[in-house]
Amino acid sequence: MTEPNPAYHLDIADVDESAPADPRNGAHPRRWIGVQFECCHVYARVYRNAAGTAYEGHCPRCAAALRIAIGPNGTPERFFRAAR
């Protein structure tokens, strides 16, 4: 596996954890952001990692790695464009 491209690194603010639980099983929904991968012109959801420190994923076509750190001074935006 290749190292993530530094051009795909962006600090964002975390989302509010007080989202309502799923009434069927009491679980909170899995956090995600929407990313338009410019490399292959495709959209995908990118999910937060288990540690809760970043959103990590890959382009669904070319597998370009994406890691977006969650930081205190980030942005509240939920949709992004990733370009090389």
N, C-alpha and C positions, 0 to 999 in steps of 0.2 A: 504494500500500500504506500502511496506517495504522501509526502507531507502536505498539509493544507496550504493553499495559496494565500500569502499574506494579504493580497488584494481583496480577499473574501472575509477579512476580519473587521468587525464593527462592534463596539460596546453598546448594549441596549439596556434599558431599565427592565426589571422583572415585572410581571403582571401581578395584579392583586390576587392573593391566595384566598380571599374570602368569597370566591365564586361558589355558587350553590352546588351542593353535592348532587350526584345522580340519584334520584329517588329509588331506582331499582336496586342499587347495591351500596349506596352511601359513599361511593368514591367520588373524588374530585375529577373533573375532566382533565385529560392530559394536555399540558400547555404546548402551544405551537405558534409559529409565525409563518406567514406566506412569503415565498421567495420566487421571483421570476428569474430563472437562470438564463442570462443573455447568451451564454455559450451555445446552447441548443434551442433557445426560444421555447422553453417549457416552464410550467409552474409546478411547484411542489410545496407541501407542508414540510417544515423542518421542526422537529420536536426537541424539547429540552432534555438534556442528559440526566442521568440518574442522580448525579451529585448536585444538580440545580445550578451549575456554574456557567453553562453556555447552552446555546441551541446548536446542535450538530447534525449534519446530514450530507447528502451528496446529490449532484445533478442526476435525475433519473435516466438520462440518456448516456452521458459520457462519464459519469461517476466522479466528476470534479468535486473535491472535498470542500465543505463549508463549515466554518466554526464561528459563531457569533457569541462573544462573551457577554455575560449579564453583569452589569456594573451599576453602582449607585448613581453615577452621573450620566446614565444612558438616555435613550429616547423612548417615549411611550408608543412609538409607531409599531404596527403589527404586520405591515407588508413592506417588502424590500425587493430591490433589483440587485442581482449579483452579476458582476462583469469582471472579466480578467483584465 
